[in-house]
Amino acid sequence: MITTDNIVEIQNLLTLYTYFLDERKFSIAHEIFTDDATYDMSAFGPEKAIGLPAIVELMRKTSHPLLHTALSPLVREDPDGTVRVISRCMAAVDGGSVGVATYHDVVRRTPQGWRIAERLVTPRTREAIPGDS
């Protein structure tokens, strides 16, 4: 069962990810991702990365905005115990424009703390918002 303390730890993990990316602190990737994590931002071009070394390589070679922030994280636990987080990403780019995306994460508690096991990054556009039918 997810506790309030777990939610705070998971939210802190998302904040650590923005630091990792914005400051190019790739040496702390092991504090954010599981060894077997998947990172899929193929909607933006790059191929899906599988495993910690591949994720770090993807981050090193991808051009990133200047500043990221993860907003409004919603932490939910599935009946089978899988913990999912959905959050919004706002990213400032050169010239002052802002890009937006959605992070769809599966997080896992490890002996070292919470880590991202799966991340899917999707564009945040009007067309991408299905709404209720």
Secondary structure, 3 states (H helix, E strand, C coil): CCCHHHHHHHHHHHHHHHHHHHCCCHHHHHHCEEEEEEEECHHHCCCCEECHHHHHHHHHHCCCCCEEEEEEEEEEECCCCCEEEEEEEEEECCCCCEEEEEEEEEEEEECCEEEEEEEEEEECCHHHCCCCC
